[in-house]
Amino acid sequence: MITTDILIIGAGPTGLFAVFEAGLLKLKCHLIDALPQPGGQCSEIYPKKPIYDIPAFPEVLAGDLVDNLMKQIAPFQPGFTLGERAETIEKLDDGQFIVTTNKGTKHKAPVVAIAGGLGSFEPRKPPIEGIAAFEDRGVEYIIRDPEVYKNKEVVIAGGGDSALDWSIFLADIARSVTLVHRRNEFRGALDSVEKVQELKNQGKIRLITPAEVTGVHGEGKVTGVTIKKGEEHIELVTDHFIPLFGLAPKLGPIADWGLEIEKNAIKVDNSLDYQTNIPGIYAIGDVNTYPGKLKLILCGFHEATLMCQSAYQRIFPDKRYVMKYTTVGGVTGFDGSKKQAPKAVVKAIE
């Protein structure tokens, strides 16, 4: 049986950053993830997608963000159970939890932090007749490697952040990019909408609204699509059709753990520590919900920080933790390594 201080379910950015915050408190972490590698959606779905709202990074690729988080937590030597799904949970008389995976691996910890992102998920597919025959043959619901689209004709459908961001990103890679949306208004960030409009004016993106893709054509591989705009039907030659209508999230087995669920997310108390209705079980990142919740990575980082502070008090109720800024106390890993701020910096802060 694997034992640890904090058992984290989900090895996406929020779960990984929780390891760092726990490490500052000398708490050991172990992470469970159904994917074969850490990073969650950032690694599995869009490792080459740029992210623009991480503090101090004007732009960072999702895969690079995960790599940096793994380097940041390396001194705290977290354990990983990858390629296995957290299946059941049992609370012992002493308050500890035992979480068992679908492969029978057991984990024991006094604190469980669910950082499962959107949970298990699958892309929302458009109701286009025969589209399944073209999946992975020119129809892709997830962009993993943008270089696949170099010098290709690409049609993207959707009106959210993913459709906008990938249209912008591929405008410099593909031979042509056409963005199709059923409305004139987009749901994505205003800055991205303005950027798409600017690229349209420059002739780098073709924008067709209000319209929708109603047909996909080809012999064994996509060679074209049919676009319906009002009463007009447009036949467009293309190498790739990418419908980006978001993901349909599912909590999976976690939904049966007795947690309070609201709209497929776990309700938490955000007035203090993001604890669920079961003491000792927390939910951080996109998997949780509370009034005013924003599904942003940076919000998950904040939630992970407060969760770790609460976990420390739960594990050591008789100890008083005095927070020290890392610029003063440095960072000491479980491997004995230490990063310390220069003495001049410490003196200035003190």
C-alpha positions in Angstrom: 0.0 0.0 0.0 1.3 3.5 -0.9 1.2 6.0 2.0 1.5 9.7 1.8 0.5 13.0 3.5 -1.7 14.3 0.7 -3.1 12.1 -2.0 -3.8 14.2 -5.1 -6.2 12.8 -7.7 -5.3 14.4 -11.0 -1.8 15.3 -12.2 -2.7 18.4 -14.2 -1.2 21.9 -13.5 -3.2 22.4 -10.4 -2.3 19.0 -8.9 1.3 19.5 -9.8 1.5 23.0 -8.2 -0.1 21.6 -5.1 3.0 19.4 -4.7 5.2 22.5 -4.5 3.0 24.2 -1.9 2.8 21.0 0.1 6.5 20.6 -0.1 7.1 24.0 1.4 5.2 22.7 4.4 7.2 19.5 4.5 4.2 17.5 3.4 4.7 14.5 1.0 2.4 14.1 -2.0 1.4 11.2 -4.3 -0.6 11.7 -7.4 -3.0 9.4 -9.3 -3.9 10.1 -12.9 -5.7 8.0 -15.5 -3.4 9.4 -18.2 0.0 7.7 -18.8 2.0 11.0 -18.1 1.6 14.0 -15.9 0.1 17.2 -17.2 -3.5 16.5 -17.7 -5.1 18.1 -20.7 -2.1 20.3 -21.2 0.0 17.2 -22.1 -2.7 15.0 -23.6 -4.8 17.4 -25.6 -3.0 20.6 -26.5 0.7 20.5 -25.5 1.6 22.9 -28.3 -1.2 25.3 -27.6 -0.1 28.7 -26.3 -1.4 30.0 -22.9 -1.5 33.7 -22.3 -2.8 34.2 -18.8 0.0 32.6 -16.7 1.6 35.4 -14.6 5.1 36.4 -15.8 4.7 34.4 -19.0 3.4 36.6 -21.9 3.0 33.3 -23.8 3.9 29.7 -22.8 3.1 26.5 -24.5 0.9 24.1 -22.4 3.5 21.4 -22.7 6.3 23.8 -21.5 4.2 24.9 -18.6 4.0 21.2 -17.5 7.7 20.7 -18.0 8.4 23.8 -15.8 6.0 22.6 -13.1 7.7 19.1 -13.0 11.1 20.8 -12.6 9.7 23.0 -9.8 8.4 20.1 -7.8 11.3 17.7 -8.5 13.0 18.5 -5.1 9.9 17.3 -3.3 10.1 13.9 -4.9 6.3 13.2 -5.4 5.1 9.7 -6.2 3.0 8.9 -9.2 0.4 6.2 -10.0 -0.2 6.9 -13.7 -2.4 5.1 -16.2 -4.8 4.2 -13.4 -8.1 5.7 -12.4 -9.1 6.4 -8.8 -12.1 4.1 -8.4 -13.2 3.8 -4.7 -12.6 5.6 -1.4 -12.9 4.3 2.1 -12.7 6.4 5.3 -11.1 4.5 8.2 -12.0 5.0 11.9 -8.8 7.0 12.5 -9.8 9.5 9.8 -7.4 8.2 7.1 -8.6 7.5 3.6 -7.9 4.5 1.4 -8.3 5.1 -2.3 -8.1 2.1 -4.7 -7.6 2.4 -8.4 -9.3 0.4 -11.2 -6.1 -1.8 -11.2 -6.3 -2.5 -7.5 -3.5 -0.2 -6.3 -4.2 1.1 -2.8 -3.2 4.5 -1.4 -3.5 5.7 2.2 -3.5 9.3 3.3 -5.1 11.6 5.9 -5.9 14.1 3.2 -7.3 13.7 -0.3 -7.2 16.5 -2.8 -9.2 16.0 -6.0 -7.6 18.0 -8.8 -9.2 16.1 -11.7 -9.8 19.1 -14.0 -12.8 18.3 -16.1 -12.7 14.7 -15.1 -12.9 12.1 -17.8 -14.0 13.8 -21.0 -14.7 13.4 -24.7 -15.0 16.0 -27.4 -18.5 17.2 -28.4 -19.0 16.1 -32.0 -21.1 17.9 -34.6 -24.2 16.0 -36.0 -22.8 15.6 -39.5 -23.7 12.4 -41.3 -20.8 10.2 -42.0 -18.2 12.2 -40.1 -17.1 9.2 -38.1 -15.6 7.7 -41.2 -13.2 10.6 -41.5 -12.0 10.7 -37.9 -8.2 10.7 -37.8 -8.4 11.0 -41.6 -8.6 14.7 -41.8 -11.2 15.2 -39.1 -9.6 16.0 -35.7 -11.4 17.1 -32.5 -8.2 17.8 -30.7 -5.0 19.5 -32.0 -1.9 17.7 -30.5 0.8 18.7 -33.0 0.3 22.0 -35.0 3.1 21.0 -37.4 0.6 18.4 -38.9 -1.2 21.4 -40.5 1.9 23.1 -42.0 1.1 24.3 -45.5 -2.4 22.7 -45.3 -5.9 24.0 -46.0 -7.7 24.0 -42.6 -11.3 24.6 -41.7 -12.1 25.2 -38.0 -15.6 25.2 -36.6 -16.5 26.7 -33.2 -17.0 30.0 -31.4 -15.1 29.5 -28.1 -11.6 30.2 -26.9 -10.2 27.0 -28.5 -11.5 27.7 -31.9 -10.3 31.3 -31.7 -6.9 30.5 -30.3 -6.1 27.8 -32.7 -7.3 29.9 -35.7 -4.8 32.6 -34.6 -2.0 30.1 -34.0 -2.4 28.2 -37.2 -2.7 31.3 -39.3 1.1 31.4 -39.4 1.5 27.7 -40.0 -1.3 26.5 -42.4 -1.6 27.5 -46.0 -5.1 28.8 -45.2 -7.4 28.9 -42.2 -11.2 29.2 -42.4 -13.1 29.8 -39.2 -16.8 28.9 -39.3 -19.2 29.8 -36.5 -23.0 29.6 -36.4 -23.3 33.1 -34.9 -21.7 36.5 -35.6 -20.8 36.8 -31.9 -18.1 34.7 -30.3 -18.0 33.3 -26.7 -14.2 33.6 -26.4 -12.0 36.3 -24.9 -12.5 39.7 -26.4 -8.8 40.1 -27.2 -8.9 36.8 -29.2 -12.0 38.0 -31.1 -10.2 41.2 -32.0 -7.1 39.3 -33.1 -9.2 37.1 -35.4 -10.9 40.1 -36.9 -7.4 41.7 -37.4 -6.1 38.6 -39.2 -9.2 38.5 -41.3 -8.6 42.1 -42.4 -5.0 41.1 -43.2 -6.3 38.1 -45.3 -4.7 35.5 -43.1 -8.0 34.0 -41.8 -11.3 33.5 -43.7 -14.2 34.1 -41.4 -17.6 32.7 -42.3 -20.5 33.7 -40.0 -23.3 33.0 -39.3 -22.8 29.5 -40.8 -22.2 25.9 -40.0 -20.4 22.9 -41.6 -23.1 20.5 -42.8 -21.1 18.0 -44.8 -17.6 16.4 -45.0 -16.4 14.8 -48.3 -13.5 12.7 -49.6 -12.4 9.2 -50.6 -10.8 7.7 -47.5 -9.6 11.2 -46.4 -11.1 14.6 -46.1 -10.9 16.7 -49.3 -13.7 19.2 -48.7 -16.6 20.4 -46.6 -20.0 21.9 -47.2 -20.8 25.1 -45.4 -24.4 26.3 -45.0 -24.7 30.1 -44.7 -28.3 31.2 -44.8 -29.8 29.7 -48.0 -26.4 29.4 -49.6 -24.3 26.2 -49.7 -20.5 26.7 -50.0 -18.3 23.9 -51.2 -14.8 24.4 -49.8 -11.7 22.4 -50.5 -9.7 21.5 -47.4 -7.2 19.0 -46.0 -8.5 19.1 -42.4 -11.8 19.8 -40.7 -11.4 20.6 -36.9 -14.7 21.0 -35.0 -13.8 22.6 -31.6 -17.1 22.6 -29.7 -15.5 21.8 -26.3 -15.4 18.7 -24.1 -18.2 16.8 -22.5 -16.9 16.3 -18.9 -17.7 13.4 -16.7 -16.6 13.0 -13.1 -16.5 9.2 -13.4 -16.3 7.1 -10.3 -15.7 10.2 -8.1 -19.4 11.0 -8.6 -20.2 8.0 -6.4 -18.0 9.0 -3.4 -20.8 10.8 -1.5 -19.6 14.3 -2.5 -22.0 17.2 -3.1 -22.2 17.6 -6.8 -23.6 20.6 -8.8 -23.7 20.6 -12.6 -21.0 17.9 -12.8 -18.6 19.7 -10.5 -17.8 19.2 -6.8 -19.1 21.9 -4.4 -16.6 23.3 -2.0 -16.3 25.9 0.7 -14.3 28.7 -0.9 -14.6 30.9 2.2 -11.6 29.1 3.7 -9.9 26.1 2.2 -11.9 24.5 -0.7 -12.9 21.5 1.4 -15.9 19.4 0.3 -18.8 18.2 2.4 -16.6 15.3 3.6 -13.9 16.6 6.0 -10.5 15.8 4.8 -11.4 15.7 1.1 -10.7 18.8 -0.9 -11.4 19.7 -4.5 -9.2 22.2 -6.4 -9.0 23.5 -10.0 -11.6 23.0 -12.7 -13.3 20.1 -10.9 -14.8 22.3 -8.2 -17.6 24.9 -8.1 -18.5 27.7 -5.8 -20.1 31.2 -6.2 -17.9 33.2 -8.6 -15.8 30.2 -9.7 -13.5 30.9 -12.7 -12.1 27.9 -14.5 -8.5 29.3 -14.9 -5.2 27.6 -14.2 -4.1 30.5 -12.1 -7.2 30.2 -9.9 -6.4 26.5 -9.4 -2.9 27.5 -8.2 -4.5 29.8 -5.6 -6.9 27.1 -4.5 -4.0 24.6 -4.2 -2.1 27.0 -1.9 -4.9 27.5 0.5 -5.8 23.8 0.4 -2.3 22.8 1.5 -2.4 25.3 4.4 -5.6 23.7 5.6 -4.2 20.2 5.1 -1.2 21.0 7.3 -3.5 22.0 10.2 -5.5 18.9 9.7 -2.5 16.6 9.8 -0.7 18.5 12.6 -3.6 20.1 14.7 -1.2 20.8 17.6 1.4 22.6 15.5 1.4 26.2 14.5 2.9 26.9 11.0 4.5 30.3 10.5 4.6 31.2 6.9 7.9 32.5 5.5 8.3 34.0 2.0 10.4 31.8 -0.2 12.6 34.8 -0.9 13.6 34.7 2.8 13.3 31.0 3.7 14.4 29.6 0.4 13.2 26.2 -0.9 14.6 23.0 0.7 13.7 19.8 -1.1 13.3 16.4 0.4 16.5 15.4 -1.5 18.5 17.9 0.7 18.8 20.4 -2.1 18.3 24.1 -1.1 17.6 27.2 -3.1 18.3 30.3 -1.0 17.9 34.0 -1.9 21.1 36.1 -1.8 21.8 37.6 1.6 21.4 41.1 0.3 17.8 40.3 -0.8 17.0 38.7 2.5 18.3 41.7 4.5 16.3 44.1 2.3 13.1 42.2 2.9 13.7 41.8 6.7 
